Amino acid sequence: MPSLNIRNITDETHQALRMQAARHGRSMEAEVRAILEHALAPTQQLGLGATLAAIGRDLGGIELDITRDRTPPEPAPFE
């Protein structure tokens, strides 16, 4: 199994890691592994856009006949 050495961390970071590991009942090494695994785990939750796109694909999709309005916008009156 691969290993990783981390050098030059601040004393404050080292102490915070030690305290967090103790709160979780783990060694510092196990705590670092848990932090890395959590940070790098792929998310299972889809965002709104991906969810809507999936629904559209499941329904067979639709083609919209949309013509872009190229009229320049009128500035808002601030009077």
ABEGO torsion letter per residue (X at the ends): XBBBBBBGBBAAAAAAAAAAAAAAGBBAAAAAAAAAAAAABBBABBBAAAAAAAAAAAAGEBBBBBBBBABBBBBBBAX
